[in-house]
Amino acid sequence: MYLKVDAAFGRAFAWYGEKVGRYPWVFILGCILVNGLLGIGLLRLTVSNDMQRLYTPENSRSTQDKKVIEELFVDRSGDAYFGYQKTNDGRFADLYVKSKDGANVLSDAVYYDLIELNSHITNMTVTDPATDKIYTYEDVCARRFGECVVDGWPFLSPVFRAAYNAGNVTYPFFLSPALGPINLKRLLAGVRNSSKYGIEAEYLKLKYPFRHDTVKLANMSSQFELAYLELMSNISTNFDNVELAYAMSVSLDKELDANTDGDVRMFSFTFALMITYASFVSSGGNCVSSRAHLARAGVLAVLMAILGAFGLVSACGVPFTNIVGIMPFLILGIGIDDTFVMMAGWLNSEYDEDIPRRLGATLRTSGMAITLTSLTDFVAMVVGIISVFPSIRMFCVYTGVAVLLCYLNHVTFFAGCIALHGKREKANRHCLTCLTVPQFDKMRESGASGCKVCLCAGAPAKTREASESICERGPRSVLPKFILLRPVKAFIVLVFMGYLGVSIWGVYNLQQKLLLENLVSPTSHYLNYSQWMNQHYESRFLVGLYVTDEVDYRQKSTQEELSRVVHAIRKDDSFNDIFYLSWLEEYKRSPFYDDSSEKAFISSLRDNFLLYVPRFINDIVFNPDKSKIIASRTYVQTENVKHNLEQGRSMLWAREKADSASFNIIAYVPWYIYFEQYVAVLPNTLLTVGVAVASMFVISVIFMPHPLVVIYITLAISSILAGVIGFMHWWGLTLSSITMIHLVMSVGFSVDYCAHICHAYMQAEAAGRHARVATALGRMGGPILNGAVSSVLGILMLAGSQSYIFSSFFRIMILVHCFGFLHALFFLPVLLSCIGPMPTGRGVNIDKIRVVPPLPEKNKNKGFNRPPPDDGMPQLTASKGLDDNFTRMKADTPASSDAPVNGGLSVNGRTAVNGGTSSEPSGSH
C-alpha cells in the first residue's frame, strides 16, 4: 500500500517537475506576479488591539450577559457615577502613591505633594480635532450629583487631614459626619499602627474616572487619558516625598503595541541573518556549482509568501493584531527548511540527466517531503481557526495562508530557480557573472595564479560530494556511523526515558494563569502599577446579581428566592459570608417601606426611599411610566481572590447558583469577561491540540500508509508535545490564551522533522534496517540539521524581546525545534533500526540472509557440488566481484548503502539487482 501511494505521488511530482524544468521562466514570473498582486491587499490593512476582545473567548457567557445588562442599565457616568455599579471597564486614570523610604504616606509632606499632583491632573485640557473645542477636566470627569468623582478623594480633603492629625481616623472603616463612611482598606496598603496618628500607611491610591455616556465624551475621555499618560511621564520623578505608579484604562493595549512594534523591526535583521546562513550552507563546490544564489532564491520565495499572505488576508477584511507579528519569523523557518530539503533532493538526483528529468527526479522525492510537512503545518493552522479566542483565529488565518503560499512558491518559483541553476551549471557559467568560464586544468595550464583559478574557473559537479559544503557533508558522514553504534543507541534510550520523566513532571506542575505584568517591558509605566496593585492590594470586588425578569418584589416568595440565591453564593469560600448590599433589604428596613399593594410599594420606593438613599438610584430600572420594576440588581462581595483559576471557579460558582433561581438572575461583574479565559483556556487547548494531533494522524495515514510509520510519527508528536508543555513549566511559562497559540503551532512543527526521516527511511533502497536508517540519515540528516539551525536563527533575534508575546513564542519554538530535531535524528533512527518496517520491494533484509561461500574457480561452471542448508533462511550466492559489495552492505555503510550492487544477488533463486528483487523478498514487514 505504501509503495503504491508513494509511487502515485512520485509520478505526479516527477511529471510536474519536468514541466517546470522545461518552462522555468513561466513558473518564476507567474509566481512573482501572483504574489505581487496579492500584496496590493495591504492597502486595506486594518489593526485591532483591543485586548478584551482579542484575548477573551468570543461570544462568552459574560459577553452575552453584558449585552443584556447594558440594554437595561444605562450609563450614568455623567450624573450618578458609582464605581461598583459600572457594567464595563470604563475610562479612568489610576494613580498609586508610595512614600519614599517606607515613610508614612498619610503625612503632611505627602499631603502637599498630593495636592500638587491633583492640581496638575485637574488643570489638563484636550482639544477636539474635529471642532477645535477645548475640553477641560470638568467637562470629561465622571460626576455624582453635580461633583467630579475622585476615588480616594478623602486624602485630598482638609476635613480628613484634620481628623487624621487629631488621631481620630479608624481603620479599616472610618465614619465621618462630614465625609460619610470611608473604606480605607480598599485605598491604603502597608498599614501599620501608630501611637501618634492611630495608623500609618506606605501606599495609597487615587482613581479619576471619566465620562463615557456619549460617543463624543467617550472619545474626549480617551484623549484625556493620553494627556494624563504624557503628563505623568513628565512629572512622576519631580517629587521629593513620593514615588508614583500610574496607568489608564488602555495602558496594557498601548504597551503591547509598543513592544511588538519594536520587535517586528527585528525581522529585517532576521532576514539578513537567514540569507547569510542559507548562503553559507549552500556555498560548497566551485564558482560554477555553488548554490549560494539558489539558497537566496529560497529566502526570496519565503518573503514573497509573507507579502502575499498579508495582502490576501488584509483584503479579506481580517484585521492585523500584535500576535500576528510573529508570523514572519515563523514562516522564515518553515520556508528555509523546504529550501534545504529541495536542494538535497537536487543533489541526490542523477547528474548526467537533462535538466527537466533531473528536476522531475528531485520533486519525486523532495516534493512529497515538503508537501507532507507543509500540509501538517497548514492543517494545524486550520484547526486553530476553531478556537474561541479571536487572536488565535486571526493568527492562524494569516499563518495558514502564509504556509500555503510558501509551499506554492517553492514548487513554482524556487523549482524554476533550481532549473535555471542547473542550466547555468551545465553551461559552465560563473555563479555571479553568468559568463562561461574555463575548466580548472585549462586555466592552470595558462599560468593563472591559484587565487584566479579558484575564483574564475570551475566545472559542473558530477557527484553529490563535489557540491556539498561542510554543513551538508558533515552530518551525512558522521550521524549514521555515530548513532547506530550499540552503546550510543543504549545511551539515547536512557536519555529519552529521562526526558519523558522530566517532561511528565513538568506537565503535572504547569500552572494556568496570565500575569499582566509579564505582558509589558521592564521599562513600562504599567509594570510598577501592576506589581504594586497585585502585591500590596487585595483583589476583592462586588458581584452584581441582576434580576432581568419583571417580578413582584413585595411578594414574600420573591424575597425568599433572592435570599436563597444570595445565601447559596456566599457559602463558597471565595465569597464573603457577611457582606450583602441590597436596595430591597435597605428599603425593608427603612420607614418608607410599604407593601400594602404593588402600587404603594413602587410609589414609596420611587418618591421617598430613593430620594433619601440616592446611591441605589442606578440599581432599579422602572418601566417608562415608572409603575413597575423591570430589572434590578444587588451585590455580594468576594474574598481576596488573586489566583486566576480561583477567579474563574468563583465566577462559575456564582453563575451556577444564580441560574438555579426560579426567575432570571445574572451574576456579573466586568472582570468576568477576563475570567472567561481562565475557564476556557485548558479545555480549548485540549480540544484544539487534540484535533490537530488527530489531523496529523490522518495525514500520515494518507501519505505514508504503513501502520508502523503512522504509529511512530504519532508517538513522536505526542512525545514532543509532552516535552514542550512540560518544559514550559521549567522555563517559567504558564498556560494562557497567549501560550495556547504557540502550542497549536507546535503540533505542525512536531511532525515536520519526524516525517522527513520516516519518509526517507521508507524510500531507502537499502537492505536491512540499519542500512535503511543509515541511508535515511545520509539523505536527510543534513537538511534536518540545517533546517533546525535555520529555524532557530529565524527566531534568535526574539531572545531579548521585551514583549511577552514574542519572548514566550521564542521559548516555545526553541523547545519545539530542539525536541523535533532530537527525535528525528536520534530517537526515531534508533527505533527504526530496531523495529522499523521493511516495505515489500524495497531491498533485501540482510539480517535474515545466510551467506553461501562462492564456488572454487575450477567449479564455477559446473554448478554446486553440495546441497544448500535446509534451515528456511534465504540464501545468498556470492560470485566473483560480489564479496566486497556484500561485505560493505553487511557493515551497514551509511552513505553508499543505496548504491547498485554489482554482479547481482541470488535470493532463494530470485535475482536482486540494484537493491531490489524481481519478486517479493523475504524480510520482516
N, C-alpha and C positions, 0 to 999 in steps of 0.2 A: 504494500500500500504506500509506504513512504517513498519508494523508488518511483512509483508511478506518478505521485503528486510532484515529486522533485523534478522528474523528467518533463512533466507537462509545463510547469512554471519555467523550467530551464529553457525549453524550446521557445516559449513565448518571449522571454527576455533576450535570447540569442537572436531571434528574428528582429526584434525591436532594435537591439544593439547594432546589427548590420545596417539597418535603415539610418540610424544616427551616424554611423561610420561613413556612409556614402554621401549624406547631405548634412554635415555638421553645422554649416552656417545657418541653415533653415531653423534648426532647433535652438542655436545660440541666440540669433536675432529675435526669433519668436518669443523666447523666454524673457529677454530684456524688454521687449515691447510690452508684454503682458504685465510684468511686474511694475514697469513704469506707469502704465495706465492705472493699475490698482493703486499705486502710490498717490495718485491725484486725490483719492478719497480723504487724504489727510487734511484737505481744506475744510472738511466737515467734522474735524476732531473736536469733541467736547470733553470736559473734565468734570468728574464728580468726586468730591472729597468729603462728603457727609458721613462721618464715622458711624453715626447712629444707623443710618440707612444701609451702609456697606457691610458693617461687621456684626450686625444683629440679624437674626433669621427673618426672612421676608414673610409678610402676612402671618406673623406670630400671633398668639392669643393676646399678648399685650398690645400689639399694634391695632388689632381689631377692637379691643376694649377701649383704647384711646380714642378711636374714631367715634364710637358710640357716646363716650363721655363728653367729648368736645362738642358734639351736636346738642347736648343737653345743658352743659355748664359753660356759659360764655366767659370770655376773658375779661376780668375786672381789674387788670393791672393799671388802668388809668384812674380808678376812683376808689376801689375797695380791695387793695392788694394784701393778701396774707400768703407768706411763702409756702406754708404747708398745704395750701389749697390749690396750688398750681397743677395743671394737668400735663405740662411739658417742661422741658429744661428751661425755657425762657431765655431772656437776655440779662446778663449781670456782669459785674466786675467784683472779683473777690480779692481780699487783702488780708494776709496773715502778718501779724506783727510779733516779733520776738525781741525781748530785751537783751542787750549785749551782756556778755559775761555772766549770764544767769541772774541778772538783777531783776527787780520787780517791775513787770510791765504795767502795773497799775500806779506807778509812782508819778509825782507831779512832772518830772522831767519828760517822761514818756507822754504824758497827757498833752504837753505843749507841742511835741512832735506830731501827735495825732491831730491836733487842731490844724497844724500847718498842712499835713497831708490831706485832710478833709477839704481845706481851702483850695488846694491845687486841683482836686478832683471836681469839686462843685463849681469851679470857675472855668472849666473847659468849655469850648464851643466847637461845633462842627458846621460845615456848610453843605446844604443840599446842592449837588452838582446840577440838578435839573432846573432849579428855580433861583439858585444863589441865596436862598434864605438861610440865615444863621440860626442854628438851634443851640440853646443853652442846656445846662444840666436840668434846670427847672422844666424845660419842655419835654425831656425824654425820661425823667425819673418816674419809677413806679410810685403811685400815690395811694394813700389811705386816708380817707376823709379830709382831703384837701392838702395833706402834707406829704412831702417826699419821704419815702421809706428808706431807712438805713438799718440793716440788720446788725446790731451791735451799737446802736445809737446811744445807749446809756453811757458808754465810755467817753462820749463827746459832750455829755451833759454836765453843767456846773452843779446840778442837784445831786447827781450820783457822786461827783467829785467831793462835794461837801460831806455826804453821808459816809463815803469811804474814809476820808481823813479823820472823821469822828469815830471810826471803828464800828459803824452801825450796819455795814454790809454783811449779809449772811450768805453762806454757800451750802448747797448748790442753788437754792432759790432765795431771791431777795424780793420782799414785798415792800414797795414804796408807796406811800399815799399819793405822791405826785406823779410817779412814773408807772405805777401798776406792778403786776408780778413780772419778774425777770428770771429766766432760766439761765443762770451763769454757767452751768455745767456744759451747755452747748456752745458757749462763747469763749470760755477760758480753758487753758491746758497748762500742765505743770504747776498745779495749785498746791500750795503748802500753807501751813498755819503761820500766823504772825501775831506776836504778842501785842504789837502796836496797832495794827490795822485789822486784826482778825484773820485775814487771808492775804496771801501774795500769790502771784502767778508769773509764769515765764512767757506764755503765749496768749494772744487774743486775736479775734478775727472780726473783720468788718465785711459786709456784703452790700453792694449798691445795685439793687435790681432796677431794670429799665422797662419801659413800656413796650408792649408788642400787641396791643389790642387793635391796631390798624396796620395795614401793609406799609404805609408811609412811615409811621412811628417805629415799626419793627426795623425798617431799613436804616432810619436815622440812629436808632439804638445800636445797630451793628456798626455804624460809623463811629459812634461814641466809644464803643468797646475798643476799636482800633486806636482811637486817640488816647484812650486810657493806657493801652499797652505801650504806646510810644512814650507817654508821659512817665510811666513808672520805670521804663528802661533808662530814662534820663536822670531821674531824681532818686532812684532807690538807694544809692550809695551816699546820699548827701546828708544823712542824719547821724548824729553822734551817739544816740542812745538806743537805737533800734536797728534790727535787720528786717528786711521785708521779703515776702514771697507773694506773688500776685498771679492772677490768671483771669481770663474772661470765659464766656460760655463756649467759644470755639477755639480756645487755645490749643487743644490737643490736635484738632484738624490742621491748624496752621503749622504746628511743629512737625507733624507727619509730612506735610507737603515740603517744608523747608529741608528736612533730612533727605527725603527721597529725590528731590530735585538736585541736590548736590551729588548724590550717589549715581544718578543717571548719567551725570557728566563723566563718570569714571569709564563709561562704555568706550569712549574714544581711546583711552589708554589700553583697555582690554582688547580692542580691535587691533591696535598696533602690536600688542604682545602676541596675539594669536597668529597674525601674519608672520611675525618673526619666527615663532616656534614651528609653524607649519612649513615655512621655507627651509628652516634648518633640518627638520626631519627628512625632507624630500631633496636634500642637496647632494645626494650621493651620485656617483657616476662622474662623467666629464662634462665639458661645456656643451656637448650635444645631447647627451642622455639625461642631463639634470632635469628634475621635475619640480624645481622651486616655483616656477611660474604657474605650473599646474596646481600646486598647493594653494597659491594665492588666488587662483580662479575659484577654488573650493570655498575660500573665505568670502569671496565676492558673491558666490551663489547664496551664501547664508545671509549676507547683508541685503540682497535683493528680496529674499524671503521675508525678512523683518519689515522692510519698506512696504512690500505688498500686503502683508498681514495688517499692519497699522492702517493702511489706506482702505483696504476692503472692509475691515470691521468698523472703522470710523464711518465709512459711507453707509453702513447698515444701521447706524444710529446707536451703536454700543459705546457708552462713554468710557474714557480712559480714567483709571484710578491709580493711586500710588503703587498698589501691589503689582500692577501690570508692568511697572518699571523694571522688574527682574526678568521679564520675558527675553529681552535681547541677550542677556548673559546666558540664559538657559539654551536658547536656540544656537548660539555660537558653539557650545559644547556638543550639541546633537549633530550639527552640520559638519563640524570638523571630524567627528567620528565617522560619518558617512564618507567624507573625503578620503580618509586613510583606508577604509575598507575597499573603496573602489580602486584606489591606486594599488593596493595589494593585489586585487584581482587582475589588474593590468600586468603587474609583474609576474603573476603566476601563469599568464597566457603564453601561447606558443609565439616565439619571437620571429619565426620565419613566415608566419601567416600574413596575408594582406590586412590592411587596417580595418575594413568592415568586419571581416571574420574574427579578427583578434578582439575587437570591441564587443562583438557578439559573445565570444567566449568569456570576456570579462563580466558582462552583465548576466550571463548564465549563472555564475556563482555569486558575484557581489550584488547583483540586482536583487536576488532573492534575500540576501542577508540584510540589506538596508531596507527592503520592503517590510520584512518582519519586524525589525526594530522600530522603524518609523510608524508602522501600524500600531504597535503596542503603545508608543508614546501618544499617538493621536487618539486612540481609544481611551487611554487614561484621562485625557483632557475632555473627551466627550462624556465620559462617566461623571467627571467633576461638574458638568453643567447641571446635573440633577440636584446639586447642593441647594440648601435653603438659604445660604449666605450669598447675597448679591456680589460681593467682592470676589468670591471664589468662581462664580459663574462668569463674571467679566474676564477674570484672568484666564480661565480655561478656554473661553471663546478666542481671545487674542492668541494664546499659545497654541491651541489646537490648529487654527488656521496657519500659523507660522510653521508648525511642524509639517503640515501638508504641503505648503509651498516650498519649504526647504527640501523635502523629498522630490517634488516635481522638478525643482531647479537642478537637483543633482542628476536626475535621469534625463534631463534635456540639456541644459546649459553646460553642466560640468562634463557630462558624457561627450558632448560635442567638443569641448576643450580637450578631452583625452584624445579624441580622434585627430584634432589639429596637432597636438603634441606628437602623436605617433607619426603623422605625415612629415612634420618638421624633422623628427629624429631620423626617419628613414631617408630623407633627402640630405642628411648630414649637415643640417643648418645649425648655426650657433643659437644657444638658448636666449641670448639677449638681443643680438642684431638680426637674427633670422637669415644671415648670409651664409652661403656654403663655405665650409672650412675644410682644410686638408686633413688627411689622416695623420696620426702621430708619427709614423715612420717617415712619411714624405717630408714632414716639417723638420724632423730631426736631421734627415739627410741634407736638407737645405742649409744646415748650420745654425738654425734658430736656437736661442737660449732656452734653458729649461723652463723659465717663467713664461716665455712666449708660447712654448709648446703646451704648457698646462692651461693657459688662458685662451689660446686661439686655435687649438687643434682638438679633434675629437672624433668619435665614431659611435654609431648606434650600438646600444647594448645587445649582446647576444645571449646573456644569461641573467637571471634574477640578481645574482651576486654582483654583477657589474653595474647595476643601477642603484643598489641599496646603499643607504647611509648607515653609520654605526648604530643609529637609533632603531633602524629596521632590522639590521643584520644581527645585532646583539641578542635581543630577545629570542629570535628564531634559533640561534645557535645554542644559547645557554639553557633556556627554560626546559626543553624536552629532556635533556640529559640530567638536569638537576632534579626536577620534580618527580621523575619516575624511578629515582633511587629508593630502595625499600626503607632505609632509615628516614629519608625525607618524607616519604608518604606516611610513615607512622607518626612523625612529628607533626605533620599537617593535621592528621586526625585528632591528635591530642589538643592542639591549639584550637581546632574547631569546636571541640567539646567544651573547652574553657570559654570560648567566645559565646557559645549558646547559653552557658550558665550565667555569665555576666549580663548578657542581653535580657534574659528572662527576669533576672532580679531587677534590672532597670525598668522593664515594662511594669513589673509589680509595684514599683515605687514612684512611677511617673505621676506628677501632680497635674491636675486640671485647673488652671487659673490663668488670668491675664492681669499682670500688674501694669497699671497705666504709666508708671514712671519708667518702665522698660521701653516704652514706645518713643521716648524723646532722647535727644542727645544730652551728654553731661553738661553742656553749656546752656541748655534751655532754661528759660524762666519757669517753665512748668515743672521742672524736676524738683526744686525745693518746695514748691507749692504742694505737689503730690506727696512728697515724703513727709512734710510736716503734717499734712492732713491725715495720712494713714498711720503715722507713728504716734501722734500726740492727741488726736481727737477720736472720739467714739463714732461708730457708724450706726447710729440709731435714726430711724425715720418713721414717720406716721404713714400707715397704710390706710387708704380710704376704702370704705365699704359703700359702694354706690348702689342704691336701690333704684333701678331704672323702670320698674313697673309702677303703675298707678295703684297704690294701696291706701287703705284707711288706717292711718297711724293712731287713731284714738282707740281702735279695737284692741282688746287685750291679747287676742291671738296674734296680731301683727307685732305687738311689742314683745311678746314672749318668744316669737320666732327670731326676731332681731337679737334678743338677749342670748338665745341658744347658740346662734351662729358666732356671736362675739365670744361667748364662753368657750366654745369649741376651738376657736382660733387661738385663744390665749392659753390653752392647755399645752401648746408646744413650747419647748424651751427657748425657741428663737423669739418669742413674744413676751412682752411684759404682762404679768398676770394681774396688774392693778389698773394701769392707765386705760382710760376709755373716754374719748371726747365725743359727746353726742348732743346735738341740739335737742333731741327728744327728751333725753334724761334731764337736761338743764330746764327745759320747758316744764316738765312734770314737777320739778322742784320749785318752780317759780310761783309767785302769787297770781300769775296771769293764766295759769293752766285752766282750761275749760273743755271738758269732754262731754258736755250735755248733749251736743249734737255735732255733726260734722261741720256745719256752717259756723257754729260758735267756736269750735276747735281751730278752724282756719282763720277766722276773723281775729281772735285774740292773739294767735301766733303772729299774724301779719302786722296788725296795727299796734300791738303792745309789746310783746316779747322781743321781737327783732329790733325794735327801736331802743329797748333797754339793753339788749345784748347784741350789738351790731356785728360782732365777729362771726356770727352764724348766718349772716345775710347771704353769703355765697353758697351755703350748704343746702339750701332749699330752692327748688325750681317750681314755680307756680305755672298754671296754665295762663293763657292770655288775659282772662278776666280775673285771675288770682282767686278763683273759687275752689281750686283743687291743687293738691301737690302731685306733680307728675314725676318727680325724681328728688332724691335727697342723698346725703352722704354723712357717715360718721367715721370715726378714726380709732384704730388701735395702734399701739407703738411696739416696734421691735426692740429686742435687746441689742447689745453691741455685737452685730453680726458682720464680721470682716472677711471671712473666707468665701471665695466665690461659690464653691459648691454648697456651702451652708446658706448663702443668699438665695441660690436657685431652689434649694429644698424648702426654704421658708416661703418662697413665692408659691410653690406648688401646694404646700400645706394650706395656706390662706385661701388659695383659689379652690381647692377641693372642698373646704368647709363652707365657703360662700356658695358654691354650686349646689350644696345639699339643701339650701333653703327652699321653701315652698313657693317663693316668688323670686324674681331675678335679682341677684346681688352680684356685683362685680368687685373683686378685690384688686385694687390697682394703686400704683404709685409710679411716677415717671421712671424711676430706676428699674422697674420691672422690664422695660424694653431691653435694657442691657443685661439683666439677669437671664433673659431668654437664651442667650448664647451659652451660658454655663450649663443649662439644661440640654441644649440641642447639640453641642459640640461632640460629645462622646458618641451618642447614637448615630449622628450624621457621619462622623468619621468612620465608624464601623461599617455603616451602610455603603458609603462611597468607596472605601478601600476594599471592602468585600466584593462589591460588584466589579470593581476594577480587576481584582485578582481572578475572579471568575471569568471575566472577559479575556484576560491573558491566557487562561487555561483553554478557552475555546479557540483562540487564535493559534495556540500551539498545536492543538488537535488538527486544525485545518492545514497549517503549513508544514508541520513536522509530525505526521500521524503515526508515530510509533509510541506504544504505551509507556515504555521506559523513559524515552526522551521527555514526554509530556509530564510524567511524574517527577523526573529530576528537575525540570525547569520550575514546576510548581513548588517543589520543596525549596529550591534555591530562592525563589521570590519570597516565600514565607520566612526563610532564614534571614534574608537581607532586611526585610521589613522589621522582623523582630530585633535585629541589631540596630537599625536606625531608631526605632521607638525606644529601645532600652537605653541606648547611648545618649538619647536626648536628655534623659534624667541625669546621666553623669556629666553632661556638658551644660547643665543649668537651664535647660529649656523646659517648657511646660506645654501641655496640650491646650490649644486655644484656637479661636477662629482664624488666627494667622498661621500658626504652625500646621494646622489642618491642611491648608493649601499646599504646603510643601510635601506633606505625606501623600497627597493624591498624586503629585508629580513623581514621587519615589517609586510608585508601583510600576510606571512605564520604564523608568531608568533601571530598575532592578532586573528587568527582563533582558535589556539590550546586550550586556556583555555575555550573559549566560546563553542567550540564543545564538550569538556568534560562535561560541566554542562548540555548542551542541550541533549546530548546522555544519560546521567544518568537520566535526567527527563523523557525522553521518555521510558526508560527501567524500571522505577519505577513501581512496582506492588502495588500501594497505591491508595486510593480513595480520590478524591478531589485535587484541585490544590495545596493547602497549604501542604497537606500530601505528594504529589509528589515532591514538591520543597524541603520539609524537608528531604525526603528520598535521593534526589539527592545531597543535601548538605552534608548529613551524609556519603554518599558513596564517593563523590569526593572532598568535601571541604578540607580534609587533603592533598590528593595528589596534588590538585591545589595549595594550600598554600605552601606546601613543595617544589613543583616543581618551583614555582616562587622564593622562597628564594634561592634554589639551583642555579637557573639561574642567579640571582643577584650575588651570591657568585662566580659564574663562571667567571664573568667579573669584580669583585670588584678590582682585582689587577691592572686593567687598569685605575682606577680613577686618579692616579697620573702620568699617562703616558705623556711623552714629545712629543709623536707623535700625530699629528692632526688626522691621520687616526684612531688610536686606541682610542684617547680621544673622538672623535666625535662618534665612534662606542659605547663606554661606555655610553655616554649620551642618545643616541637614544635607545639603548637596555634597559636602565633603564626605559625610558618612555614607551616603548612597554610592558615590563613585568609588570610594575606597573598598567598601564591602562588596560591591558588584564586581570590581576588578579582582579582588582576592578570591571570591567564589569562582569566577570564570577561569582564572589562571592557576589556582591551587586546589580548591576543594573539588570542583567538578572533574578536572582531569584525574585526580586520584580515584574518585568514584567511578568514572567511566573506565579507567584502566583495570578496575576490579570486577565490576558487574555491568559494564556498558553493553549496549545492544550490538549485534552483528547482523546488519541487514543483508538479506539474500542478494547475491550477485555483486557484492562489494568486496571481493577479495577472499582469500583463503585464511581460515583460522589456524595459524601456525601452531598455536598452543595445543591443537588436537591432531597434529600431523606426526607420524613416525617416519624417520629418515631411513631409507634403504640404501646402503652403500653402493656406489657405482660398480658396474662390472669391470673386470680387468680388461685392458685394451685388446688382448687377444680374443676375448669372448664377446666383444661389443656387437658383432653382427650375428652372434649365434643364439641370442636370447638369454633368458635367465636359466641358470643351472641349479636353482633352488627355489622352493615354493615360498611365497610371501607369508609372514606370520599371520596366523588366524586369531587376531585379538580384537577385531571390529574397529580398529583405528584406521583412518585414511592413511594411505601410503604415498610417499614422495620418492619418485625415481630420479636420481640425480645423474645428469650426463656431464660430459666434459665441458668445462667452462661455466658450470652452474654452481659449483661448490661455493665460490666466493660470494655470488649473489645471494644464495640461501643463507650463508653464514651472516651476511650483513643484515638480512631481514630478521633472522632469529635474534640478533643482538639488539633489535628494536632501534636501529639507527633512525633518528627522527626526520632529518631534512630530506633524505633521499628515499625514504621507505615507500613513496608512491611512484617511484620510477619503474619503468617496464623491466621485467625480469627476462634476461637474455636466455634464450635456449628453450624456455617453456617448462612447465611443471606437469607431471602426470599424477593426478589425484584420483585413486580408485578407477583408473582407466580413462579419465577425462582430462583434456588438456587445458591448462591455465596459462593464459597469455596476458601480459601487461596488467597483472594484478587481478584479473577476472577469470571466470571459467565459462566453458561452453554450456554448462548447465549448473544447477544449484550445487554448491559445495557443502561439505559437512561443516558444521560450526554451530555455535550457540546462537539462539535468536531471542 
